[in-house]
Amino acid sequence: MGARSGEYGSLRRVDGIGAPFFVLGLPLFLSACSGRQSALDVAGEDAAAISLLFWVMFGAACLLWVAMNGLFFFLSRIRPGQFPDRYVQPLLIGGGILLPTVLLAALLVWGLGLLPDQRAPGDGLRIKVTGEQWWWRVEYWPEGAEAPVVTANEIRMPVGERVEFLLGADKVIHSFWIPALGGKMDMFPGRETRVSLRAERTGVFRGQCAEFCGASHAWMAFETVVMEPDTFDAWLEAEAGDALMPVEGAATRGAALFLSQGCGACHTIRGTEAVGQVGPDLTHVGGRLSLGAGRMGVSTAGFTRWIGHTEALKPEVQMPSYDFLSTEELDDLAQYLVGLK
């Protein structure tokens, strides 16, 4: 008995030590609720509605759990066998069937009521996004525009305005999701889906394909930049222009190398002979925040690594690795592309 007593005492001491560590470690777990890809760190009207729905559902689940377990504990431990069956059965039916049914029905009605807001028409700007393998084709259609402003792998939008997204896919199903701004929407080949989002604060937020789409699904992300309306208008006007051509040095050699290696058969750089439609538009690629659909940052070193090891960095990507080029040639190409702003 003494040994057992000592054993139980040690277990109690371990529990007593563990509890403070759990409390102290709780902020580390809660820190995952913030950040530019967190659905709980909201930056948009639609994300705020979804976040509120989550917390209410979480609270309702906790209430239901406490009520049911408290009822079972009370009947089986505190007052075992002291309640007639005519009282026990109604309590179990009410707490185990009626209460969950009422709570879930109310949450379902409320949740469905949020959907129309995410299908509401935009305030004028439309952005068409097509999920490719594995990157994003992005076309801006301002109100009254006859042709889009084409870019790739990055989305910019004005704060305080509802923007309508027209979504599609090339070969497989994708899913468009910017957690900080709103809910996700699936993208289907041959079918257009829609979602509208209204950002309420400026900043940079990460978007992600939320539907498994193949080998490089994990590397199919994009940056979303929310800007002041005047700043956005100026950016869009500049984005519609042709690329700035280099006048000397390594960038000039890189421009010639880009065309001689056939890169223009897949990529477009407006203002040059490169008019390919297979891969991302590179007209202003040097001004983006990420390279390879969120794979790495935009820098000379990043371009050199990407061009020379594309297939290793993004499995099954359609772009081949140009590892047969010399270090100097890769650097020239990188200098040219990073200057396209």
ABEGO torsion letter per residue (X at the ends): XAAAAAAAAAAAAAAAAAAAAAAAAAAAAAAAABEAABAABBABAAAAAAAAAAAAAAAAAAAAAAAAAAAAAAAAAABBGABBAAAAAAAAAAAAAAAAAAAAAAAAAAAAAAAAAAABBBAGBBBBBBBBOBBBBBBBBBBGBABBBBBBGBBBBBBGBBBBBBBBBAABBBBBBBAAAEBBBBBBBGBBBBBBBBBABBEBBBBBBABBAEAAAAABBBBBBBBBAAAAAAAAAAAABBBBBBABEAAAAAAAAAAAAGAAAABBBBGBABABAABBBAAAAAABABBGGGABBBBAAAAAAAAAAAAAABBGBABBBBAABBAAAAAAAAAAAAABX
